[in-house]
Amino acid sequence: MTQFYVCCRWVLLFSLSLAGFASVASARALDLTADDTASYNPVPRVLAGGTEEVKIGFILGSDVSYEVPMEVLLQAFTAEYADGTVVDRVMINADPAAPRNKPVFYLIGMGKREGQFRAMALQLRIAEDKSFWLAPSADRNFAEGFKCRFCFFEFTKGQVSSAACAEKGENAAPDRRCDFRTEKGNQLLRRPIAQAQTR
């Protein structure tokens, strides 16, 4: 089982290995400038069999460039929760133990509900041109913290399988925990997006 952290304080670095290409990409979770979110209108790509995908971003050199404005992603994740959770961080991350020739990437939204940590991970498809695509069939994986400031997802064979609290030591609450659940499919970027709420 492998792990990666989804934490409100860190901008994670992850390794990419795509058909012999190896690099390090930084997910710009706080880059909210110079985006005209009002004019963004995603146009899904239809694949054989009728599957629709939305392009989320692509690898550009040693970095990740987002096709979808970051503010739109924040609002879309908040709308996807639809339970009072406010998402304020979005990043793309990879299972570090996945085979180099078969990397597994996830789009992760992080935030809080009533002061408690929340995270949602959606698996992405990586195309030959190093672009990231999200399909409505991608399951929603949830990590929900209770008396835990941040959680991390755990992987089994490239799939998110559980979540755990990253806090340890004397200052950590003895009854802290991170609950995990999976729900089928998603409507990210396919449902009306209201203005993001404020805490």
Secondary structure, DSSP 8 states (H G I E B T S, - for coil): -EEEEE-SS---EEEEEETTEEEEEE--TT--SS--GGG-----EE-TTS-EEEEEEEEETTEEEESS-HHHHHHHHHHHH-SS-EEEEEEEEE-TTS-TTS--EEEEEEEEETTEEEEEEEEEEE-TTSEEEE-TTS-EEEEEEES-S-EEEEEETTEEEEEEE---STTS-TT-EEEEEEES---TTTS--------
